[in-house]
Amino acid sequence: MTNFLKVVVFSLLVISGFWGFSNYGIPQIKPADPPVEEKVDLGAMTMDQFIALGKKNFDGKGTCTLCHNSLGRAPMLDKIGAVSAERLKDARYKGTAKTVEEYLMESLVKPSAFVVSGFGKAGTNDTESPMPDVTGGGIGFNEVETKAVIAYLQDSSGSEVTVEIPKMAPPAEGAAKAEEAPLTTPEAVVNKYGCGACHVIAGQSGSLGPNLSKIGATRNKEYLRQAMLDPDAVIAKGFTAGMMPKNYGEQMKAKELEMLLNYMAGSKK
């Protein structure tokens, strides 16, 4: 009986120790607030301030520097003003822009209109860009933010800034928007939110983030849920924090999120 009591007491001490360590010894992770639209007074804004807003969104909400950097993941943009004019004349260009400003807008919202050689999706012969539309997906620029980034790109590349500051502010946050029906396939969710720009998933071949083609073999649905809603809580080996947008939980409909999670959890072969 004495040995039994000793075992019980020892077990309780061990369990208490683990409980205490898990609750107080491990730092608690608090998810960062998702990026929000910049509240600006367009009527009083100078062009220098508008360009500064563009830089802020380029470096921050847009996460542009994750790819457009010296690591060679995407083309450098330090001379984008000059090369844009040349690309408009390129035989491979398939857009409708007539000016540098229009080309820059097109490159942000329809990036496959022209794909720089060597930077297209694998297997597309540089006809399809891995870059998502910056007005959708995990970025979600509004008109002001998009035009501010164009102004910044023109200014930072030494070109004339031709963008005009919009006269009207975007709708206030929370304003009523036309409700869109939820997407019906995981492939559609992957395409809309630009997941394939970074991951191998649903036939997409991104290379910036972890390969998700067989993620269900090693990770369960709850792990994947946390990775979607709080991506910096656990960082996959070989990758760094801050690479994945933190606002997918705000942008995706609940049905879309669950469908994507089920798809990933079931991807095992």
N, C-alpha and C positions, 0 to 999 in steps of 0.2 A: 504493500500500500504506500509505503514511504517513497519507493522508487517511482511509482505512478504519479504521486503528487509532484515530485521533482520534475518529471517529464512535462507535466501540465504547466507548472510554473515557468520552466525554461521555454516552452512553446509560446506561452503568453508574452514573455519578455522579448522573444525574437519577433513575434508579430507586432508588438508595440513599437519595437525599434524600427521595423520597416515602415510602419504607419507614420511614425514621427519623421523619419527621413524623407518619405515621399511627400509629406505635406509641408515640411518646414526646411528640409535640407536641400531640396531641388528648387532652383529659382522658378517662380511662376512666370509663364509666358503670356503677355497681354498683346493681342493683335493690334497692329497700327490702324488708325482710322483710314478708310479708303480715300483716294484722291477725290477732290470735289472741284466743281467749276469755280474759277476765280471770279469773285465779285468785283467788278471794276466800274468806274465812272467814265464811260467812253467820251462823254461830252467835254470833260476836263483833261483828258489824256493827251500827252504830247507823243510825237512819233518815237522819241527815245524811250519813253515809258512803255509804249506799245511793243517795241523791239525787246525791251527787258522782260515783258510779260511772255513774249515768244520764247526767249531763252529759258525762262523759268519752267515753261511747259515742255520744252525740248528736253531739258535735263531731268525734269521731275515726272509729272503725270504721263507724258508721252513715252518715257523710258527709252528714248531714241539712242542715247549713248551706250546702251547695252550692246548694240550691234554696230552702230556707226562710230567706231573707234579704231585705234591702231592695231587691234588684234586681227583685223581683216575679215570680220564676220559679215560686214556690209560695206558698200562704197563710202569713202570719206567724203565729206560735204564741204570742205574748206574752199573749194573752187566751183561749187554747184552753180553759181550764177553764170559763169562763163561756159561751163560744159553743157548747161541746159540748152543754150542756143544751138550748140552742135548736135545734140541729140534730136532736136526737132527736125533736123535735116537727114538724120540717119535712116537708111532704108528699112531698118527693123522697127522703127517707131510706128505704133499702130493706134495712137491717140488722136485727139482732135484739137489740142492746144495750138495756139498761134503765137503766144508770147511766152517769155520766161516765167512770168507770174502764173499764167495759166498752166504751164508745164509743171511748176512746183505744186500747184494745187492738185493737179492730176496725179502726180507721183505720190501724194499723200492719201488720196481717196481711191485711186485706181492704179496701184503700183505696177501692175502687169502691163500697162500701156507701153512701157519701155523697161527692159531688164538689162542691167549692165552685164556684160559678158563675164561669166564665172560666178555670178551671184544669183542665178535662178534656182528654182527647186530642182532637186536631183531627178534626172530622167525627163526633164521638160525641154532640154536643149536651150535653156535660157529664154524660154517663152512665157514662163510663169514665175512671178515673184513670191518669195516666202513671206514678204511683208504684208501685214493686215491693213485694211482700211482704218485709218486713225480715228474716223468718226464713229466706229462701232467697236465690237469686241471688248477687250479689256481696257481700252484707252478711252474711247468715247469723247473725243474733242467736240466742242461746239463750234459754231462758225467763227466766233471771236478768237478762240484759242487756235484754230487752224490758220486763220489769216495772220495772227501774231507770229506763229512759227515761220510762216513764209517770209514775213518781214525780217525776222531774225536771220533766216538763211540767206536772204539777199544781202543784208548788212554785213554779216560775218564773213561772207565770201567776197566782199569788196565790190558788190554790184549796187546799182541804183535801186533804192527801195521804192517800188511802184505801188505797193499795197496801200489802199486807203483804209483808215480806221473806220470800222462799221459805225453807222449812225445810231442804230438801235441795239440795246442790250439784249442778250438771249433771254428766253422765258425764265422767270424766277424758279429756283429749285423747288420741285414739288408741284409745278404747274401741271395741269391736266394734259395728257398726251393721248393720242389715239392708241388704243390697246391692240397690240398685235397678238395673233394666235400663237401659242407655243409651237416650237418646231417639233417635228414628228419623228425624226431619226437622229441617232447620235452623230452620224456623219454630218448632218446639217448643223448641229450644234458646234462641232469641231470647226467647220468652215466659217460659220458666222463669227465666232469668238476668237478666231485666229490661233487656235491651239497648235495647228500644224506648222506655224512659223517657228516654233521652238522644239516641238516634240515629234517623234515618230508615233503616229496614231491615226487610225482610220484611213490608211492609205497615204497619209501625209508624211513627209520625210525631213522635218526640222532637225537640227543638230545642236541647238543651243541648250536644251534642257534634257532631262532624263528620257530614255526610250520607254514609251508606254505601251508598246505593242504586246507585251506579255506581262504587264504590271500585276495583273490579277493572280499570277502564280506566286508572287512574293508579298503582296500587300492586300489587306482586306478593305472592305468598303469604308469602314470608319476611318482608317488611316487616309484613304484617298479623299474622304470628305474634308478632313482637317487640312490636307495638302491644297485643296481647292479654296477653302475659306480662310485659312491662316497659313499661307505658303511658307512663311519664314519660321514657323514653329519647329519644324524638323527639316534640316537641309541635307539633301542627298549628297553622298560622298562625291567629291570632284566638282561641286557646284557652289555658288555663293548666294548669300541672302540678297534680297532686293531685285532678283531677276524676273520674278513672276508678279503680275499685277495682283493687288489685294482686293479688288472690288468685283470679282466674278459673282460673289454671293449677292451683290446688289444688282447686278445686271441680268443675270440669268433668271428665268422663271423657275419656280420650284420643280415643276415637271421636267424642265430641261436639265436641271442639275441632277435630279435623281436618275434620269435616263442616261446621262453621261457617266455617272458613278457606277451604275449597273453594268454599263458597257465595259468600262475599264476593269471592274472587278471580275467580269467574265472573260477578260482577255488573258488566257493562260497558255495558249499554244501558238 
